[in-house]
Amino acid sequence: MSSAQILAAAEKLYAQGDSAPYPARDPVNVPMINNWTEALGDADPRYPDLAPPAMVQVWTMRGLHGSRPPDDPLAVMTRVLDEAGYTSVVATDCEQTYHRYLRPGEHVAVRSRLTEVTGPKRTALGEGWFVTTLSTWTVATGPDTEPVAEMMFRILKFRPPSAKPAPAAPRGVLRPVVNRDTEYFWAGLRAGELRIWRCGGCGLLRHPPGPMCPRCGATTPSHVVASGRGSVYSFVVHHHPPVPGHEPPFVIALVELEEGVRVMGELFGADPASVRIGLPVRIEFDRVDDELTLPAWRPL
């Protein structure tokens, strides 16, 4: 679509004038006023007998399943620019004018008209068009309608510049703190072994490792190489917040090994909905780079 065609579509919308009034879903009401003032910390004693003027747009919001009327100029111009390849959008500025307070029980409606379309313009975001509309909120007063507020709203519809392929980046993960008590464990993973701390005095196996045996107090630890087989003792499906190196949702499982100790790691190759306590698993060595390999699990 050419610039001339975009401007021709804008001319038709200018000629259309105001769209048909779009009525609010609900009248102005005290519960919504209370929710708004509580969220903003506005303790003006006039509320909720009156509605805060800045709430005017709230009353005509369309909700999760609503859609703009077919003659809404912003929606029509957005479709025109989408078809022309200007598919991205950012709001640039907005000015509201209030004529009076709204009162509970009043039912408002809004109508809009297109006031300006300019472009194409080169911006930091890319080439685009500025689209400006003017919306007017009214309340029926007998056979007439009374304007109570107006809003000038401007957006930029732009075509993003072609993205350059990003260079491959090393995988980012939260790296463990390695000390003299745990170094043997991480060295074992790099070598393809799941090493478990063993007391040099009484032979107790434990994980995570420590400097002293909790049973006999000996400070002469060694280690054994585990079979790498066990079963899920507990697990969590992680959705949020984001974790470097992981794509949500993912499963973190605490696995009880055949040797009797428990080791935690990500569970690969399983639908989160199918994971269960007691699921048999085996060790998988998740190599991050030359210095770090993480313990992970895979169903048997």
N, C-alpha and C positions, 0 to 999 in steps of 0.2 A: 504494500500500500504506500502510495506516494504522500509527500507533504501536502500537496494540493487536495488529495482525497481526505486527509485528516482534517484539514481546515474546512472542507465542504461539510463534513459530518458535524463539526463544531457549529457552523452557520445554521444548520437545521435545528440544533439544540437551542441556539440563541433565539431563534424564531418561535420555538415551542413555549418559551417563557417558563412559568412555574409548573412543576409537576403537580399531580393530584395530591391533595392532603393525605398524609399517612397517619392514621390515628394511633395513639399510644395503646399498648396492650392492656394496661391497667390505669386507673385514675391515680392522681397524686395521693400517696398514702403514708400514714405515720410509720409503719414498720420499716419501709424503705428509707424514709428520712432518718430514723433512728440508726439504721445500719450505716448510712453514709456519714452522719456526724460522728458516730463512734469511731469509724475507721480513720477519719481525718482528725479526730481529737478536737472537734469544733463544739465548744460548750456554750454557744450563743443562746441565751435564754428564750429567744423568739422561736427556736425550733423545739418540738416539731409542729407547733401551731402554724408555722409557715415553712416552706421548703427552701433550702439554700438555692440561690439563683444558679450556681454552677452545676446544679443537678439537672438542668433543663434537658440535656441530651439523654440522660438516663431514662427518662420516661418513654422515649420513643425508640430505644434500642430494641433490636429485633429478636434477641435471644439466640440460643444455640441453633435452632432449626428455622429461624426466619430468613427471609431473603429480601433484597431491595425490590421495590416496585419496578415494573418494566419500563416506566417512563422516568425513572430516577436518572438525572443527567450525569452524575458521577459514575454510576454503574455503566451507562451507555458509552460514555467517553472512555472508560477503562477498557471495555471490550474492543473498541475501535483501535486503541493503542496497543492492546495485546496482539491483535491481528497484524499490526504493522511491525511487530517484533520488539516493542517497548514493554517488556513483560515484568520488569521489576518496579517497585514502588516505594517511595518514602514520603511521609508527611513533612512539609517544610514549614508551614506556619498556620496559625488559627487565631481569629479575633472574635470574641463574643460580646454582645451588647444585651443588657438586661433592662426591661422596662418596668417590671414589678415582680414582687414575690408571688409564687404560686401557693395555693391553699389546698389542704387535703380535700379530696372529693372532686377537684377540678380535673377535666379530661382534656389533655392537650393533643395537638396534631402538628405535624411538620410538613412543609413543602420546600422544594429546592429548585434552584435554577442555575444554569451555567452562566458565569459572568466573564470568563476569560480562558482562552487556550493559546499559549505562546510556545513557539519552537520551530524547528529543533534547536536546542541549546546545548552547548558543550559544557559539561560539569565534571567535577572530580569523580563522580560516580559513573559517568559515561554520557553519551548523547541522549537527550530526553526532551520531554514536553511538560510544561507546567500547566496544570488544570485547576481552575478556581471556581468554586461554587458558593452560593449564598443560600443558607437555610433559614427559614422563618418558622418559629413556633407560635401557635395561636391557641386561644381558648374560646369556645363558643359562649357568647353572651346574648342569649335570646336568638333572634334571627341573624345576628351579625357575628363576626369573629374578631377577637381582640389580639393583636400581636403582643407577645410577652417577651420574646427574645429573638435575636438573630445571631448567626455565626457565619463568618467568612472562613472557608477551609480551602487550603491549597496543597496539592500533592505534586510530586515529580514522578512521572512515568518514564523510566529510562531503560536503555538497552545496555546491559553490562558489557564491558570490554571482554574480548575472548580471553578465557583463562589459560594461562601457561601451565603446562604440566609441572607439578611440583616435584622437585628432586626427591628421590627415596631417602627417607630419614631413618636413623636407627630407632629400633623399637624402644619406646620409653616405658619404664616400669618403676615402681617404688623399690629401690634397691635396699637389701637388708644391711644391717650393721654387723660386720664380721669382726670377732675378737678371738683371742687365743683359746677361749672355751668352745667356740662354734666353728672355727676355721676348718677342722677336720670334716665337719658335716658338708660344708659347701665345696670343699675339695673333692669329697666323695661324689657329689652330684656331677661335678665337671668330669669325673672319671667314669660316670655311669654306674655308680654304686649308691645305694641308700644305706648310709652308715648310722648306727644307733649307739648312743653312749652306753658304756658298760663300766660298772665300778670295778676297779682293780682289786678291791678287798673282798666284797661279798658277791660280786657278779650281778648285781641289780642292773636291769635295763631301764633307761628312762629317756624321755624326750618331752620338752626340749632339754638340751644339755646344761650342765652347771659345773662349777669348780669342785663341788664336794658332794659325796654320796649322802642323800637324805636319810638313809637307813643306818649305815655304820660309821659315817663321818670320814671315810677314807678320801684322800685327795690324790689318788693314783688312777685316774680314769683311762680307759681304753675304748675300743669300739668293736662292734660286730657288723657284718654286712647282712642286712635284712633280705628276706626273700622277695620283698616288693609286692606281696599279695596281702589282701585284707578285705574289709567290708566297711561300708559307710556307717559310721557311728552317729554322725549328725551332719547337717548341711544347711546352707542358706542360699537362696537365689537372689543375687544382687542386681538391683535395677538402678539405684541412684544412691549417692552421687557418682559422677564419672570417676573411673580409676584408670590412671595411665597404663597403656598396654593391654587393656581389656575392652571388649565390646559387649555392652549389656544387652539382654540379661545373661549372666553367667553364674555358674554354680561353684561355690567354695565348700569343699567337703572335709570333714574331720574323719579320717580313716583309722580304724583299729587294725593294726597289723597282726599277722599270725604270731609274731613274737610278743604281742600283748601291749605294745605301746601305741600311742595315737599320734599321727602326723597330719598336718593340714596342707591342702593344696587345691588348685583349681581342678574341676572335673571336666575332662574333655569328652566329646563324642556322645553326649547324652542330652536328650530333650529335657529341659528343666522340669517339665510336668511329669516325666516318667521316673525321676530320681526318688529313691525310697531308702529308708533306714534298712541296713542289712544288705544293700546292693553289693555284690562281689566286684572288686576292682583290682587293678594292678598298677604298679608305678609307671609313670611316663616322665622322662627327663626333658623338661621344657628349656631348651637352650636359648638364652636371650642374646648372648655374645660370648666372646672368648673368655670373659672373666666370670660370667654369671650363668648358672643353670638352676632352674627352680624345680621343686618337686611338684608333680601334677599326677592326676589319676585318670584312668580310662576303664570303662566297664569291661569285665571279662566276657 
